[in-house]
Amino acid sequence: MNIYTTLLLCLFAGAMSQQYQLVWSDEFNGNALDRGTWQYEANCDGGGNNEMQCYTTSGDNVAVRNGSLELRARIQAGARGKQYSSGRINTRHAAAWKYGRFEARIKLPDGIYLWPAFWMMPKDSVYGGWASSGEIDIMEHKGGNTRDHSSALHYGGSWPKNTHQGSGSRFHAQDLSRDYHIYSATWTPDAIQFFVDGNNFYTMTLKRSFNNAGANSFPYSKDGQPFDQQFYLILNLAIGGGFFGGNSQALTQAQARAWRDPTLYVDYVRVYQQTSGGVTPNPVPAPAPTSRTPTPTPAPTQSGNNNAGGCAAGACGGAPCCHDQNAGQQCYNTNAHACVADVFSQRSALCPKNHSACKGACFSPNQYKCTNGRLSPK
């Protein structure tokens, strides 16, 4: 990651930290899926999209290892003539939220006709069946181009009177299957904004009616409905389906055997809301007390965000420098911030004074505790 990208991410994280606080997360640090948080979806229904897989509870399709959730697509015969298997999980019975910032650090699969998604569905069908009560697609990827990603909202009426609007295919400068990237949505009563690595690439205002006049469907009485209810999280890896239009069933087993890596990797999922409490995501440092604006300089041995190399000599002039595990070198004011050892990783983290760090999130030890990289109230 170059210094300009790092600075942009840091500025974005700082802006968010002034408004939002961590209320829920899964860091996937154990060796099994947390069944108190996630439930499996196991079926061969095709997701309502003519998909080609059966979703299973098998460890071959859903696993937690090496600090990440892994959803893996496989060639495997199942019911209803399906020739593939994969994984899909959700938080419907454990957690749902109305408004907030929802983010996941994800490495995409690499394979034609793979369809990974990080998305949200309504906990209750207040306005009717799909898609009357809404759907929020934070990240979808159309397998076959590893730089492709998109976001969308579904609404307007129950099928077939529903409609959708979204970003359409957007293309990242980097291969999204080679490294992790942060996909997120910030949802307020006014708008839903979609981001990749802190860059806002699409925004949908909620100050409008979502009735589908074209289909003569009017389930909503106020602007912003149906996106005014609680939604839960879903992670899945589909195979084929309507996302690929007329090629929904085009995948052959020969093509599937050529998949480079048919696995969706999720390092963490986190939810932030505007609530009182003692947790902030990596805040932007206060200006250092120097006569000039400090400009961090990459250390010669630094590579990406591996926390190696410390701070380059003179990077902050006479002010202290912290090599933050997420944002790299950061100049800071000791009156407001401190460079602490992360409770989970022992790597450096820049946090407000009197805060500790847990896998990159700063927290007040008076109100929260860090257990195996996961924050919970005391």
N, C-alpha and C positions, 0 to 999 in steps of 0.2 A: 504494500500500500504506500503510495507516495505521500509526501508531507502535506500537499494541498488537500488530498482526500482526508488525511488524518485530522487536519485542522477543521475541515467542514463537519466531519463526524463529531468532533469534540464540541464545536459550537452548537450543533443540533442537540446533542445530549445535554448540554448545559441549559439550553432553552427549555427542554422538556423537564429537566430536573426542578426547575423553578415552579412548575405547575403540577406535576404528577408524582405520585409516590407508589412504590411497589406494594401491591396487595395480594399477589398470588404468583407462584412460579413452580415449574418443574424443571430441574436441571439434569435429569436423567443420569444420576451418578451411581445408581445401584447396578444390580444384575438382573432385574426383572421389572416389568411394567407395574407402576403403582396402581393397584386395582381400587384403591380408595379414591383415586383421582380420575382415572380413565376407565371407560368400558369398551370392550371389543364390539365391533359390529361384524357378525359372522353370517353371511348369506351369499346366495348366488343370483341375486335379483338384478344385477347389472346397474345398480345405482339409479335406476330410472332413466339412464342415459344410453342404454344398449351397450354397456361396457362388457368386456370379454372375460372378466375374472370372477372367481369366487373369493370373497373375503373370509379369512380364517383366523383362528386363535393360535395357530401353530407358531412355534419359535422360529420356524423357517421363514415366516412372513412378518412377524412382529417380535422384535427383540430389543433389549437394552444392554449395550456393551460399550466399553471404552468411552464412557461419558456421553453417549448419544443414544437416542431412539433410532432404530433402523426399521423402516418399512420396505420389504423386499418383494419384488415381482418374480414369479417363477413359472416355468412351463410345468403345469400339473393339471391333469384331467380332474374335473369335478362334476357336480350335479348340473342338470339343465344343459348338458353339452359343452360346458365351459372347459377351455383347454389351458387356463392360466389361474394362478392364485396370487393373492396379495394381502395387504393389511389396511385396516381402517379403524380408528379409535376416536372417542369423543368424551367430553366432560358433562354431558347432558344431566346426569343424575348427581353430579358432585359440585359443579360450579357454573354459574352463568352471570352475565354482567350487562348493565345498561350504561353505556358510555365508558370511555377509557381509552387507553393506548394498549394495543395488543401486538406483541412482537415475537418472532421466532428466528433463531439463528439456524439456517438451513443450508445443506449442500444438496443440490439437485441430482437426480439420477441422469444417466446418459444412455438413452435408448429410444429408438423410433417407436411411436405410438404409446409412450408412457405419459401418464397424466397425473402428476403429483399436485396436491392442493393443501393450502392452509386457509381455513375458512370458518364461517360461523352461521349457525341456524337458530331460529327462535326457540326458546325453551317452551313456550306455549303458542298455540296457533290462534292468537287473539283475533286475527282478521280473516281467518279461513285457511284452507289447505294450500300447499305449495303452488305458487310462490306468493300468495296473498299476504302472508305474514313475514315475508322478506327473506333474503339471503345475502350475506356479505362475504365476498370472495377476496381475501387479502392477497393471496398469491396463487396463481395457477400457471402451469408450465406445459407447453405443447411439445412433447418429445419429438426429437428430430432436429431441433435447433437449440443447442445448449446455451444460447444467449437470450432466448425468448422468455418473457414473463408477462403477466397481465393481471388486472384486478377488475372486479365488476360488482354491481348490485342487481338483485333480481326482486321483482315486485309486480304490482299492477292488477292482480287477480289470480284466482285459482286456475291451474292449467285446464284448458289451453288459452286462457285469457291473460296469462302472465306475459311480462316483457322484461327486458334487462337493458342496462346501460353500463359501459365500462371504458377502460383505457384502450382496449384493443391490444394487439401484440406490441410490446415494447422490447427493444433489444439493448442489452447491456454490453458495455465495452469488453467485459471479461467473460470467459467461459464459466457459467454458473455451476457447472458440475465438478469443477476442479478445486473449489474452495468454498468455505461457508460465507454466506451473506445474510444480512439482517433484513427480513421482510416485516413490515409493520403497517398498522392502520391506527390513526387517531380519530376517534368518533366522539363528537360533541352534539348538542342539540342543533347546532348550526350547519355542520358539514361532516363528511368522512373524507379524510386525507390518506393517501396511500404513499408509502415510502419504500425505497430499497437503499440500504446503507445510509439512511438519513436524508436521502434526496427525495423530495416530494415530486412525484411524476404524474399524479392524477388526483383531482379533488372533485367530489360530488356535493353540491350544496343540498342541505335538507330543508331549506326555506322554500319549499315548493310542494305541489301536490304530486303524489305518485300514482294517482288513478290512471288507468290505461284507457284513455278516451277512444283510441283506435279500435279497441275490442269491446267498447261500451261496458267497461267494468269499473265500478265506483265503490270499492269497499272502505275507502278512507274519508273521514270527515274533517281532518285537519292536516295542514302541511307537516311534513316530517314522518307521518305514519307510512309504513309500519316500523320505521327505525326509531321507535320510542319505547321498545320493550326489551326484556332481557334476552341475550343471545349466548349460546354456548360454543365451545371450540371443537373443531374437527381437523384431524390430520389423516390424509389417505393417499394411497398411490393406486390410481386406476390404470386400466390397460384398454386402449381403444375407447370407443364410445362417441357420443354425439359431439364432443369438443372437436373432433376431427372431421365433422361434416359428413360428406358422402363416403369417407374412408373409415367409418366407425368400426367396421369389421375387417379391415384390409390387412391387419397384421398376420404374417405367416410365422410358423415355428422356425423356419430358417432365419427370418429376420430377428426373431426373439433370441435365438442362439448367438446372434452377433451383437447383442447388447453389451456395451463396454462395462457398465455398472448399473444394474437395474434396482438401485437402492436409494431411497430417500433418507438422508441423515438429518436428524434434528438435535442440535446441541442443547437448546433450551427453549422453553416457552415462558413468557412473562407477561403479566397484566399490571398496568399502572392506572390509578384513578386519582381524581382530585379529592383526596380525603386527608384528614389530619393524621399525623403519624411520624415515624422516625426513619423512613427509608427513602433514599433518593438514588436514581441511576446516575452513574459517573457525572458529577457536576463540573461545569466549566470553572476553571480556577479564577479567583479574583486577580486583578492586575497586580503584578509584582511591584514592590516599592523601589523602582529604579527610575533613572532619568530618561530612559527610552523604553519603547515598547519591545519587550523581549520576543525573540523569534527562535523557537526551538530548531536545532540543527540535527539531522539524523547522525547517530554515531556510526562509525565505519563498520562496526561489527553487528549493527542492528539489522534484523531481517523480519519484516512483517510485524506482527504483534507478539513475538515470542518472549518479550521482556528481557532480551539479552542485550548486553552492551551498556546498560545504564544510561546516563546523560552525557552528551558530548561536552567536553571542556568549554566553558564560557557560553553555553547555550542560552543561559538566562542572565548574562552579565553578572551583577552582584547578588542576584536573587537566587533562592534555592530552586532546584529542578527535581521533578519526580518522574521516573519512567513508569507511567501508568500502564497496567497490563492490557488495557483496551485501547487507549488513545495515544500511547507512546510518550515521548518527552513532553512535559508540561511545566511551565513556569508558574509559581504560585506565591501567594502572600501568606506568610505564617500566622498572620492575625486571624485569618478566616479558614485556612485549610491545613491539612497535614498529610504527609506521605506515610501510609501505614502498610503493614504486612497483611495481606489477605488471609483471613482465618482459614479459608479452604485451600487455597493454592500456595500460600506464603509468598506470592509475587506482590510487587508493589502496587498500591492503589491510591489515587489522590481523592481524598474525602474531606467534607467539612470537618472542622475541629470537633473533637470529642465523639467522632464516629469511627466505627470499624468497617471492614469490607468482607463481603461474602460472595465469592465467585464474580467479582466485578461490580456488585451493587453495594453502595455505602449504606450503613444502617446505624441507628442508635442502639447501643448495647443495653440501654435501660429499658427498651421497649421490645426488642427482637433478639432472637438467638439464631445462630448459624449451625445447622446440623447436616453434615455430609453435603455441604454446598447449597442447602435449601434454607430459606428464611422462614421463620414462623414467629408469631407473637409470643411473648413470654407469658 
